[in-house]
Amino acid sequence: MVNLKINNKEITVPEGTTVLEAAKQHNILIPNFCYMEGVHQIGSCRICVVEVEGAKTLQASCVTPVREGMVVRTNSARVRKARKILYELMLSDHPKDCLGCSRNQNCEFQQLGELIQVEEFRFEGQKSKNVVDDTSPSIVRDSSKCILCRRCVTMCNEMQGVGILNAQSRGFDTEIGPGEDLPLGSAACAYCGQCTTVCPVGALKEKDSTQAVWEALLDPSKTVMVQTAPAIRAALGEEFGYEPGTLVTGKMAGALREIGFDYVFDTNFAADLTIMEEGTEFLERIKSFFYQQNLMLPEFLKKVKIHLEGKEPTLPMITSCSPGWIKYIEHYYPELLGHLSTCKSPHMMLGALCKSYFAEKKGLDPKDIFVVSIMPCTAKKFEVTRPEMVNDGVPNVDAVLTTRELARMIKDAGVDFKNLADGQFDSPLGLSSGAADIFGTTGGVMEAAIRTVYEVVTGRELPFEQMHVKPIVGLDRIKTAALTIEGAKEEWRFLEGVTVNVAVTSGLKGAAQLLDEIKQGRSTYHFIEVMGCPGGCISGGGQPRPVNNEIRQKRLEAIYREDEGKALRKSHENPDIAKIYEDFLGKPLGHKSHDLLHTQYTTRSKY
Ligand code: FES
């Protein structure tokens, strides 16, 4: 432990702590822009400068480690003057068009200006290059607003391991963007949008779809249906002043009705459906795998049917719910696409059902239906443009709004969110189990699948206290579990005593690690869950800002609370799922499912 004084306050912190972190731990605010908890390496903005007794120059507190006996001042006249000048210099190269900016009143740059009382623009001069790149369907980059803090660079390189955003050119010409002057729409970007969650200003943001949704809502010829992803209910409240981790499921459904949607459905219904399809696909692949490896009982071999229609049944099977992850593997590991489950992501499944099953029920022409998905994710905006996501000539989903965009629409519509009575989802695409709720967090898809696969293979009910697969719960980058099958029923007897290895990762850096293991023949897993954003959908690229591990943890706990509060906690027990198979789909992996709920993938270039 190291003893030091900050602003005359005696504090003790572990060796290796930086001055900024030490101050934060003791509730002393040092303004900062480029600092990022856990991954910070370079101090580029210098806003966090402090005076250290004995040092000739001011020190960047985010990269200065504490020393025994150190005396630090964060508010001396010298510090205040330097901080203000640094801020004013940044401001001199900023458009100052706050009223027309989506980050107005939610901008760290604006907030600091208020804090340090900048009341006039003292420095005016040449402006650096102003590029608005809106070539991606998911993310807009506006270099005029960029303050070069490089948080997006750290996120893209250090946390996601993709490396699309970097500082291009030098000096006054420095600009953050893809190399070779490539527009984002042509770069091998996953569109995960994590850069938009850490950008302190309006330089990186989701592409706005609210106008398209308003137009559909105001068009009397359209029946407008909306669906909400599992992670929205655990984060939307933050936009209205609720504590992180507050569940607002009922208010969210109520607000959507107030805005004017004709039907309010729940993507969670399709998460249950995904488990039926993906769980069945996994068991089919396991059967085929054991067949190929000659591990099955000889008499069982005769009964095996490979349902994967001409495709190599490949293990490990990898989940396919996260479109940022899908785009990433298509660019960087196309040779491993056969490992992906063929399931569409849940909201695409629900969109396809809105325009087929539900349209049939209500006598609606699918062309007159407009489906809106409220998603925690910016990559979903790209996903809906994929040519594979079309059935009978109509797109499965017409528009995607992020949680942040939905909050803007609710405010724009004048809805008093806090005083809103709880609303309900519409039937039959609105009922879901707790297994569907946990799709919103890392480890949730795998746990949901295990709950169902366990009961299918053993024929026994999963005890309540074993519902959570604890080794795969939490925010670690890679989590694993080994599940040994005991008491398999007759049909699955060949799996008796077999240990199924599963792995879960969130964030693309972990995904790359698991894919490299597969490529090198070192992978020991049968089933892998990948979510493209660190922590999973709870901290997707479209979720409220700020996001850090404390907030991720609170949202994760909220998701598990939602699950634990449900009477139904396994996907196969959802009666509306049983009914849709009975009335419409037939069986998992059947002909109709294949047509509406499954997809294929595209090899893309890295360059
Ligand atoms: Fe320390 Fe930017 S926060 S240099």
Boltz pocket constraint, residues with backbone or C-beta under 6 A from the ligand:
constraints:
  - pocket:
      binder: B
      contacts: [[A, 31], [A, 32], [A, 33], [A, 34], [A, 35], [A, 42], [A, 43], [A, 44], [A, 45], [A, 46], [A, 47], [A, 48], [A, 49], [A, 60], [A, 61], [A, 62], [A, 63]]
      max_distance: 6.0
